[in-house]
Amino acid sequence: MIRGKTLRRTAASLVAVFLISLASPAAAADSLLLSLLLPGLGQAQDGHYAKASIFGTAALLSWTGLFATQINYATTVDRYENQKRIYNSYLDQLEGGGTVYIGDINNSYTAMNDAFSQAEDDEKWRNVWIGALVVTYGLNIADILLSGEDTGEVQQEPNTSLEWRSDGLRLVRTIRF
């Protein structure tokens, strides 16, 4: 389950990103706000379409995984609560002087424990998807803050470079046609 500390940290991170967006130029702030809305939108606005598709796909997969595991988790928690209610009703019958078959009590207890274990597993997977979503948004925001708008210019590689070899340094000169 998401704890209060995690929610406070997430809220603080969002406030920090919002304040950074206010201090950055208008175009960068627009890209940052779009990326907060959906990862990849800011990259697409800046002309980085490959990055946009990677971040967008990662966010879509993370959101889908989160929703699916949240549904599974809620279903197994409901199943656990129902089994717990049945088990407690058997105990109440026994305390009230009624008779209950021991097999019914044992089956109910086993079903309750199985549902609890399944709910714990579903919660772990849900938290994995939450982590994937946080990482996707974090990398997306870091990319927007560290990269600028695509100008279309191609950077030239240096014509001269040094290479390390087992016997020493090697000076390499590149000629392009």
LINDA-V491399 format. One line per field, one symbol per residue. ss: DSSP state (h for helix, s for strand, l for the rest). burial: I if it has 16 or more other ideal C-beta (glycine too) atoms within 10 Angstrom, else O. A space follows every 50 residues. Layout:
# LINDA-V491399
ss: ???
burial: ???
This chain:
# LINDA-V491399
ss: lllhhhhhhhhhhhhhhhhhhhhllhhhhhhhhhhhhlllhhhhhhllhh hhhhhhhhhhhhhhhhhhhhhhhhhhhhhhhhhhhhhhhhhhhhhlllll lhhhhhhhhhhhhhhhhhhhhhhhhhhhhhhhhhhhhhhhhhhhhhllll lllllllllssssssllssssssllll
burial: OOOOOOOOOOOOOOOOIOOOIOOOOOOIIIIIOIIIOIIIIIIIIIOIOO IIOIIIOIIOOIIOIIOOIIOIIOOIIOIIOOIIOIIOOIOOOOOOOOOO OOOOIOOIIOIIOOIIOIIOOIIOIIIOIIOIIOOIIOOIIOIIIOOOOO OOOOOOOOOOOOOOOOOOOOOOOOOOO
